[in-house]
Amino acid sequence: MAKSPSKSGKSNRSRPGFIGRFLRSEKDVPVIAAVAAGLYPVLFYYNNNFTLVNTWEHLGYFMLMFLLVPILIFWTGNKIFSLSVLKKWKKYLLPFLNVFVFLFLLKVCLYAGLQKKITMGILLISCLVAFFLYKHLKKIIILQFLLAILALWSFIPTVISQMNYSVEWMKQPDDISRATFSKKPNVYIIQPDGYVNFSRIEMPPYNYDNSGFENFLIEHGFENYDEFRSNYMSTLTSNSSAFVMKHHYYNKGTNFGEFLNARNILVTANPVLDLFKRNGYKTHLLIEKPYLLLNRPEMGYDECNYSMDDVAFIGTGLGESKELLAPLKDYMALEPDTPKFYFMELFSPGHITNSQAASKGAAEEREIWIDKLEVANLKLKQLIDTIVQQDPEAMIIIMSDHGGFVGFEHTQEVYRKIVDEKLINSIFSSQLSIRWPTDEHSDYDRQLKSSVNVFRVVISYLSGDKSYLNQLQDDGSYAIINEGAPKGIYEYINDEGEIVFKKFVGK
């Protein structure tokens, strides 16, 4: 006997929810399909590259290119394929566009550039999905939205870290930020990436005779600092500490390569740059590649050989190089009576490859690094010869940012606990050579051991105020460890230069 309807007249069967109604609907969904295709790639890129895109300008770019442009293409295409002559192909259009745009944008997020073979593969996959699975488009859309929700959930801690970022670590313990220079030579900071100290490069795992370049520097009046080292493991972490003249201890971060707001610190404002400007210096940033400009920071230098028009919204900043000699000569010729400060970044010799997949093995990675070292030596000789000939009273500082990581298979290995002293030194050993304008430097540089204290010593020398040396930072070298020990920040080399492995608990 059949059951009678309920008193309300409504069926006992529950109504389908939003997802059920969406799946059963016969309506075209071009806008929803476009948003689903672009939303997860946007969040994926932000999750993995937030330090590169943490500006409103980047947000506008991603909203336009990953969401608004696809919406326009999907909606217009759907209208065109509604015409009678194309109507029989309409059922394949949105599935094809959805899968193609989704996979293509993910490819863009992973690999800057076109990558023709990968793009052709994505095109083939999209055609197959459109032909065989066109009836399941809405299920694919739901899956894409679920991925976006998961990505958003994991992105929340990143946003919180940005909101809670503190500049407390940048505050100076004295009045060095108001120092007045009694000497105003032109100052040239030349940074060859990954250049290992002369005292270590002849030892394993480098085993390289670099005495030719070492003697070249001595002949040009440089003081070479043996056993000098960086305090941190990457360009951004090391330079942030150096230009602020303070330790940041990675700000509780977990990525040794990237450091929150590092590019803004280096390019927009920092105590060293601000102090030179305050003392009447015209400031110049000369870089071979736009790596420091990737998140499009406000330019704090008076002059730069790159404009933001040269900087892609998506990229590594490690493509083709610009040579520095020509723009250096141009800038040196201008305003000869104005003191000048230059920060020049060379991307050689650099370090070994970043990933296991790209590694050619420790031995061959060493050979590649040595080849790049010899290129770096040639560039440095050209720059130094030019400066010394045209500006004989100049102060020239060659300071590398970290070691070359030779001896490892790839740089990601540094995340695990290391006990081999040679490998620890391969990370942190870095070159410092300074051509001082006068012999007075011996009263200031006796305690110069690591990059965090270089500019404090230089400023003390230029101002003639030795009291600034009372606030030198400790010379410890620190690493982020994720494997082989409890996750955290560890001191590898202490203030006395001894190899240790001590977890950092805060200062």
Wavefront OBJ file of the C-alpha trace (Angstrom):
o trace
v 0.000 0.000 0.000
v 1.484 3.358 -1.029
v 2.308 5.953 1.588
v 0.276 9.122 1.493
v 1.994 12.485 1.101
v 2.862 14.434 4.199
v 0.399 16.981 5.506
v 2.488 19.788 4.181
v 2.182 18.437 0.706
v 5.919 18.143 0.325
v 7.704 14.962 -0.639
v 9.728 13.234 2.065
v 12.616 13.043 -0.350
v 15.145 15.760 0.531
v 15.901 18.377 -2.046
v 19.288 18.218 -3.727
v 21.896 20.550 -2.304
v 23.739 23.261 -4.174
v 26.289 20.832 -5.644
v 23.548 18.408 -6.673
v 21.554 21.165 -8.379
v 24.721 22.374 -10.090
v 25.493 18.905 -11.435
v 21.944 18.358 -12.685
v 21.562 21.755 -14.308
v 21.556 21.875 -18.105
v 22.696 25.489 -18.181
v 26.035 26.510 -19.682
v 28.518 27.744 -17.081
v 31.271 29.629 -18.969
v 32.008 32.093 -16.167
v 32.131 29.410 -13.454
v 34.297 27.186 -15.677
v 36.722 30.083 -16.232
v 36.969 30.950 -12.528
v 37.512 27.284 -11.646
v 40.318 27.025 -14.222
v 42.194 30.056 -12.911
v 41.555 30.165 -9.176
v 43.663 27.219 -8.044
v 46.701 28.242 -10.174
v 46.563 31.737 -8.609
v 46.506 30.343 -5.081
v 49.132 27.736 -5.957
v 51.515 30.432 -7.161
v 50.888 32.655 -4.154
v 51.418 29.723 -1.788
v 54.799 28.887 -3.271
v 56.081 32.342 -4.216
v 54.505 34.799 -1.826
v 57.711 36.761 -1.236
v 57.858 37.443 -4.994
v 54.281 38.642 -5.436
v 53.294 40.339 -2.168
v 52.255 43.625 -3.797
v 48.911 45.065 -4.929
v 50.373 45.405 -8.408
v 50.965 41.655 -8.566
v 47.491 40.923 -7.204
v 45.949 43.059 -9.939
v 48.030 41.285 -12.585
v 47.003 37.815 -11.408
v 43.322 38.745 -11.144
v 43.431 40.072 -14.692
v 45.452 37.326 -16.378
v 44.289 34.284 -14.409
v 40.603 35.178 -13.892
v 39.241 38.110 -15.905
v 40.894 37.209 -19.219
v 39.747 33.544 -19.003
v 36.218 34.716 -18.127
v 36.169 36.893 -21.246
v 37.527 34.084 -23.439
v 35.148 31.426 -22.086
v 32.074 33.665 -22.285
v 32.867 34.954 -25.781
v 33.747 31.480 -27.056
v 30.521 30.037 -25.667
v 28.490 32.752 -27.427
v 30.266 32.178 -30.739
v 29.804 28.401 -30.557
v 26.093 28.922 -29.914
v 25.742 29.912 -33.568
v 24.093 27.245 -35.706
v 27.157 26.572 -37.835
v 29.281 25.729 -34.773
v 26.613 24.442 -32.423
v 27.460 20.752 -32.863
v 30.958 21.452 -31.457
v 29.766 23.575 -28.552
v 29.629 20.677 -26.077
v 33.417 20.240 -26.418
v 34.386 23.903 -26.078
v 34.083 24.586 -22.351
v 35.635 21.238 -21.308
v 38.556 21.937 -23.640
v 39.054 25.523 -22.470
v 38.691 24.606 -18.808
v 41.285 21.832 -18.844
v 43.674 23.668 -21.159
v 43.643 26.932 -19.178
v 43.903 25.077 -15.850
v 46.933 23.018 -16.914
v 48.547 25.836 -18.894
v 48.370 28.266 -15.964
v 49.827 25.615 -13.653
v 52.668 25.190 -16.135
v 53.233 28.943 -16.117
v 53.376 28.847 -12.321
v 55.946 26.048 -12.347
v 58.019 27.039 -15.374
v 58.308 30.623 -16.525
v 58.316 30.712 -20.328
v 56.491 28.927 -23.141
v 57.953 25.352 -23.067
v 56.564 24.299 -26.448
v 56.684 20.538 -25.801
v 54.832 20.818 -22.492
v 52.263 23.151 -24.072
v 51.661 20.672 -26.892
v 51.182 17.931 -24.308
v 48.639 20.083 -22.453
v 46.848 20.753 -25.753
v 46.612 17.012 -26.463
v 45.340 16.192 -22.956
v 42.733 18.954 -23.206
v 41.464 17.621 -26.535
v 41.169 14.081 -25.177
v 39.356 15.206 -22.022
v 37.007 17.395 -24.065
v 36.181 14.556 -26.462
v 35.756 11.697 -23.991
v 34.743 13.433 -20.748
v 32.757 16.464 -21.881
v 29.722 15.208 -19.955
v 31.728 15.409 -16.719
v 32.768 19.058 -17.009
v 30.889 20.092 -13.886
v 32.521 17.341 -11.849
v 35.896 18.605 -13.039
v 34.887 22.130 -12.016
v 33.934 20.959 -8.516
v 37.286 19.176 -8.183
v 39.097 22.379 -9.206
v 37.180 24.391 -6.608
v 38.032 21.803 -3.937
v 41.731 22.198 -4.827
v 41.355 25.966 -4.544
v 39.773 25.648 -1.083
v 42.652 23.451 0.100
v 45.181 25.918 -1.330
v 43.430 28.826 0.356
v 43.486 27.001 3.681
v 47.235 26.424 3.446
v 47.752 30.032 2.302
v 46.188 31.516 5.433
v 49.323 31.030 7.616
v 51.385 32.807 4.953
v 49.036 35.802 5.034
v 49.133 35.821 8.828
v 52.950 35.832 8.800
v 52.893 38.842 6.469
v 50.410 40.670 8.699
v 52.475 39.920 11.790
v 55.841 40.737 10.228
v 57.870 42.787 12.678
v 60.671 45.233 11.921
v 61.791 45.156 15.532
v 64.950 43.247 14.566
v 66.056 46.147 12.341
v 66.327 48.655 15.187
v 69.899 49.712 15.927
v 71.352 49.505 19.461
v 72.997 52.923 19.115
v 72.811 56.076 16.994
v 74.768 54.716 14.019
v 71.863 55.604 11.705
v 72.707 59.271 12.366
v 76.459 58.943 11.780
v 78.175 61.813 9.970
v 81.013 60.885 7.637
v 84.291 62.724 8.044
v 85.642 60.934 4.947
v 83.584 60.708 1.772
v 85.319 58.530 -0.814
v 83.214 56.953 -3.520
v 82.223 53.524 -2.188
v 81.845 50.506 -4.477
v 80.301 47.311 -3.092
v 80.859 44.445 -5.526
v 79.134 41.185 -4.665
v 80.124 38.072 -6.616
v 77.473 35.528 -5.695
v 78.795 32.369 -4.009
v 82.474 33.351 -4.033
v 84.424 31.279 -1.483
v 87.148 32.742 0.725
v 90.758 32.416 -0.452
v 91.615 30.585 2.771
v 89.100 27.808 1.990
v 89.044 27.542 -1.778
v 92.351 25.697 -1.956
v 91.045 23.035 0.450
v 88.589 20.168 -0.184
v 85.970 20.069 -1.586
v 87.043 23.011 -3.820
v 90.729 22.142 -4.337
v 91.310 25.151 -6.547
v 94.356 27.389 -6.851
v 92.969 30.933 -6.908
v 96.280 32.600 -6.061
v 96.340 34.453 -9.384
v 93.299 36.511 -8.533
v 94.321 36.797 -4.889
v 97.632 38.347 -5.952
v 95.823 40.629 -8.393
v 93.849 42.087 -5.504
v 96.947 42.501 -3.337
v 98.703 44.331 -6.182
v 95.713 46.681 -6.412
v 95.894 47.558 -2.731
v 93.260 45.231 -1.319
v 93.219 43.721 2.153
v 92.018 40.095 1.982
v 90.253 38.745 5.080
v 91.010 35.077 5.714
v 88.315 32.823 7.197
v 85.631 35.406 6.538
v 82.143 33.917 6.302
v 78.468 34.736 5.842
v 75.994 34.461 8.682
v 73.217 33.004 6.553
v 72.852 30.621 3.637
v 71.366 32.624 0.762
v 71.631 35.933 -1.052
v 68.486 37.401 0.478
v 69.016 36.193 4.032
v 72.708 37.122 4.067
v 72.306 40.557 2.484
v 69.304 41.465 4.633
v 71.411 40.929 7.714
v 74.450 42.708 6.238
v 72.620 45.872 5.119
v 70.661 46.113 8.369
v 73.812 45.337 10.410
v 71.733 43.065 12.626
v 70.859 39.386 12.929
v 67.349 38.338 11.925
v 67.764 34.603 12.616
v 65.543 33.933 9.603
v 62.629 35.594 11.440
v 61.390 32.124 12.349
v 61.157 31.246 8.660
v 61.567 27.807 7.115
v 62.979 28.641 3.679
v 66.644 29.523 3.502
v 66.304 30.917 -0.032
v 63.483 33.402 0.491
v 63.043 35.835 3.358
v 59.923 37.893 3.936
v 60.328 41.501 2.724
v 64.017 40.921 1.926
v 63.872 42.630 -1.456
v 62.143 45.647 0.031
v 64.882 45.843 2.649
v 67.661 45.616 0.062
v 66.188 47.779 -2.699
v 63.835 50.236 -0.988
v 65.263 51.149 2.409
v 67.818 49.870 4.891
v 70.099 51.558 7.449
v 73.172 51.452 5.197
v 71.496 52.853 2.082
v 69.658 55.486 4.092
v 72.845 56.565 5.851
v 74.796 57.054 2.636
v 71.940 59.116 1.208
v 71.787 61.134 4.426
v 75.496 61.935 4.020
v 74.965 63.332 0.531
v 75.859 60.287 -1.552
v 74.174 59.545 -4.846
v 73.294 55.854 -4.784
v 73.472 53.324 -7.607
v 72.185 49.758 -7.912
v 73.852 47.792 -10.722
v 72.726 44.190 -11.103
v 73.336 41.613 -13.811
v 69.851 40.099 -13.415
v 66.604 41.452 -11.924
v 66.472 38.860 -9.117
v 66.334 41.557 -6.433
v 63.461 43.306 -8.231
v 61.094 40.350 -8.675
v 58.414 41.582 -6.284
v 58.705 45.046 -7.834
v 59.820 46.889 -4.682
v 59.881 50.657 -4.581
v 63.287 51.809 -5.858
v 65.264 53.408 -3.050
v 68.449 53.921 -5.074
v 68.838 57.065 -7.134
v 69.923 55.092 -10.189
v 69.517 51.496 -11.372
v 70.471 49.801 -14.623
v 67.068 48.054 -14.651
v 63.614 49.592 -14.779
v 60.498 47.826 -13.559
v 59.443 47.513 -17.205
v 62.264 44.977 -17.527
v 60.867 42.818 -14.706
v 58.339 40.097 -15.535
v 55.391 39.525 -13.197
v 56.103 35.785 -13.295
v 59.678 34.597 -13.489
v 62.853 33.725 -11.631
v 64.857 36.846 -12.388
v 67.722 34.569 -13.387
v 67.583 34.742 -17.167
v 69.898 36.660 -19.463
v 72.496 38.919 -17.843
v 73.266 42.573 -18.434
v 76.914 43.515 -18.299
v 77.793 46.116 -15.691
v 80.945 47.747 -16.997
v 79.281 50.137 -19.480
v 76.647 51.549 -17.096
v 79.285 51.815 -14.362
v 81.462 53.976 -16.618
v 78.458 56.117 -17.516
v 77.506 56.732 -13.897
v 81.109 57.414 -12.872
v 81.346 60.169 -15.476
v 78.309 62.020 -14.119
v 78.445 64.561 -11.271
v 82.138 64.093 -10.455
v 81.944 66.326 -7.378
v 79.150 64.288 -5.746
v 80.170 61.275 -3.611
v 78.698 58.042 -4.952
v 77.687 54.707 -3.462
v 77.430 51.648 -5.711
v 76.047 48.206 -4.976
v 76.927 45.844 -7.830
v 75.706 42.248 -7.883
v 77.384 39.602 -10.046
v 75.696 36.223 -10.469
v 78.895 34.263 -10.830
v 80.291 31.987 -9.621
v 76.985 31.377 -7.797
v 76.291 28.034 -6.220
v 75.673 24.520 -7.458
v 72.283 23.482 -8.809
v 69.181 23.806 -6.654
v 67.508 20.441 -7.220
v 68.321 16.777 -7.206
v 66.679 16.371 -10.612
v 69.037 18.927 -12.181
v 72.174 17.774 -10.367
v 75.018 16.248 -12.358
v 76.624 14.850 -9.230
v 78.984 16.475 -6.736
v 82.122 16.083 -8.872
v 80.655 17.606 -12.038
v 78.852 20.338 -10.099
v 82.280 21.309 -8.751
v 83.690 21.575 -12.282
v 80.773 23.745 -13.381
v 81.267 26.005 -10.366
v 84.986 26.425 -11.094
v 84.212 27.389 -14.693
v 81.882 30.095 -13.385
v 84.504 31.195 -10.850
v 86.945 31.900 -13.669
v 84.273 33.958 -15.433
v 83.723 35.876 -12.192
v 87.445 36.590 -11.886
v 87.513 38.138 -15.352
v 84.510 40.345 -14.605
v 85.965 41.440 -11.275
v 89.305 42.333 -12.867
v 87.580 44.498 -15.476
v 85.499 46.315 -12.872
v 88.420 46.840 -10.498
v 90.804 48.046 -13.211
v 88.199 50.557 -14.382
v 87.471 51.864 -10.883
v 91.113 52.127 -9.814
v 92.118 53.920 -13.037
v 89.254 56.433 -12.991
v 88.777 56.766 -9.227
v 92.117 56.069 -7.486
v 90.841 57.270 -4.085
v 87.866 54.923 -4.142
v 86.874 52.512 -1.412
v 86.156 49.141 -3.023
v 84.550 46.279 -1.094
v 84.294 42.797 -2.581
v 81.899 40.858 -0.361
v 80.252 37.624 -1.425
v 76.950 36.564 0.063
v 77.654 32.904 0.890
v 79.684 29.913 -0.270
v 79.341 27.852 -3.420
v 77.888 24.691 -1.804
v 80.495 22.621 -3.654
v 80.681 19.110 -2.203
v 76.894 18.753 -2.131
v 74.842 17.155 -4.892
v 72.416 20.094 -4.772
v 71.573 22.984 -2.456
v 68.434 21.432 -0.942
v 70.692 19.070 1.000
v 71.543 21.887 3.386
v 68.151 21.477 5.061
v 69.346 18.316 6.786
v 71.782 18.129 9.679
v 75.404 18.233 8.450
v 78.356 16.993 10.465
v 81.085 17.283 7.824
v 83.114 20.411 8.620
v 84.187 20.811 4.992
v 80.568 20.978 3.842
v 79.601 23.431 6.575
v 82.397 25.732 5.489
v 81.339 25.259 1.867
v 78.000 26.840 2.748
v 79.246 29.811 4.744
v 82.812 30.566 3.621
v 82.710 33.797 1.639
v 85.212 36.261 0.293
v 85.847 39.709 1.733
v 88.460 42.001 0.210
v 88.553 45.753 0.875
v 90.608 48.476 -0.767
v 90.733 51.098 1.965
v 91.445 54.728 0.955
v 93.823 55.197 3.918
v 95.891 53.096 6.306
v 93.696 54.047 9.273
v 91.549 50.988 8.654
v 93.737 48.850 10.919
v 92.149 50.636 13.888
v 88.677 49.482 12.808
v 88.753 46.104 11.049
v 90.581 43.894 13.555
v 87.399 42.078 14.568
v 85.958 41.717 11.070
v 84.894 38.069 10.727
v 81.419 37.922 9.162
v 79.096 39.838 6.867
v 76.719 41.133 9.553
v 79.453 43.474 10.848
v 81.014 44.700 7.597
v 79.001 47.895 7.212
v 79.208 48.770 10.902
v 82.997 48.666 10.564
v 82.895 50.658 7.307
v 80.624 53.323 8.801
v 82.787 53.541 11.897
v 85.810 54.109 9.620
v 84.079 56.724 7.429
v 82.750 58.630 10.430
v 85.899 58.224 12.507
v 83.730 57.114 15.444
v 85.095 53.946 17.053
v 82.216 53.804 19.539
v 80.108 52.110 16.858
v 82.403 49.095 17.176
v 81.052 48.562 20.693
v 77.830 47.189 19.177
v 79.211 44.555 16.814
v 76.879 41.587 16.381
v 77.933 38.046 17.194
v 79.645 36.320 14.272
v 77.575 33.143 14.377
v 76.478 31.428 11.168
v 72.956 30.006 11.155
v 70.997 27.448 9.134
v 67.452 26.145 8.857
v 67.248 22.397 9.546
v 64.261 20.262 8.561
v 65.831 16.779 8.591
v 68.106 14.843 10.939
v 67.255 16.994 13.965
v 64.177 18.700 15.425
v 63.025 21.307 12.913
v 64.345 24.788 13.636
v 67.146 27.337 13.346
v 70.618 26.076 14.293
v 73.953 27.736 14.852
v 76.636 25.936 12.819
v 79.609 28.241 13.461
v 79.829 30.211 16.693
v 81.239 33.631 17.482
v 84.722 32.177 17.950
v 84.645 30.421 14.559
v 84.152 26.945 16.034
v 81.951 24.353 14.325
v 78.951 23.653 16.548
v 75.392 22.416 16.148
v 73.251 24.330 18.586
v 69.546 25.019 18.256
v 68.694 28.704 18.325
v 66.116 29.468 21.013
v 65.883 33.231 20.656
v 67.774 36.318 21.707
l 1 2 3 4 5 6 7 8 9 10 11 12 13 14 15 16 17 18 19 20 21 22 23 24 25 26 27 28 29 30 31 32 33 34 35 36 37 38 39 40 41 42 43 44 45 46 47 48 49 50 51 52 53 54 55 56 57 58 59 60 61 62 63 64 65 66 67 68 69 70 71 72 73 74 75 76 77 78 79 80 81 82 83 84 85 86 87 88 89 90 91 92 93 94 95 96 97 98 99 100 101 102 103 104 105 106 107 108 109 110 111 112 113 114 115 116 117 118 119 120 121 122 123 124 125 126 127 128 129 130 131 132 133 134 135 136 137 138 139 140 141 142 143 144 145 146 147 148 149 150 151 152 153 154 155 156 157 158 159 160 161 162 163 164 165 166 167 168 169 170 171 172 173 174 175 176 177 178 179 180 181 182 183 184 185 186 187 188 189 190 191 192 193 194 195 196 197 198 199 200 201 202 203 204 205 206 207 208 209 210 211 212 213 214 215 216 217 218 219 220 221 222 223 224 225 226 227 228 229 230 231 232 233 234 235 236 237 238 239 240 241 242 243 244 245 246 247 248 249 250 251 252 253 254 255 256 257 258 259 260 261 262 263 264 265 266 267 268 269 270 271 272 273 274 275 276 277 278 279 280 281 282 283 284 285 286 287 288 289 290 291 292 293 294 295 296 297 298 299 300 301 302 303 304 305 306 307 308 309 310 311 312 313 314 315 316 317 318 319 320 321 322 323 324 325 326 327 328 329 330 331 332 333 334 335 336 337 338 339 340 341 342 343 344 345 346 347 348 349 350 351 352 353 354 355 356 357 358 359 360 361 362 363 364 365 366 367 368 369 370 371 372 373 374 375 376 377 378 379 380 381 382 383 384 385 386 387 388 389 390 391 392 393 394 395 396 397 398 399 400 401 402 403 404 405 406 407 408 409 410 411 412 413 414 415 416 417 418 419 420 421 422 423 424 425 426 427 428 429 430 431 432 433 434 435 436 437 438 439 440 441 442 443 444 445 446 447 448 449 450 451 452 453 454 455 456 457 458 459 460 461 462 463 464 465 466 467 468 469 470 471 472 473 474 475 476 477 478 479 480 481 482 483 484 485 486 487 488 489 490 491 492 493 494 495 496 497 498 499 500 501 502 503 504 505 506 507
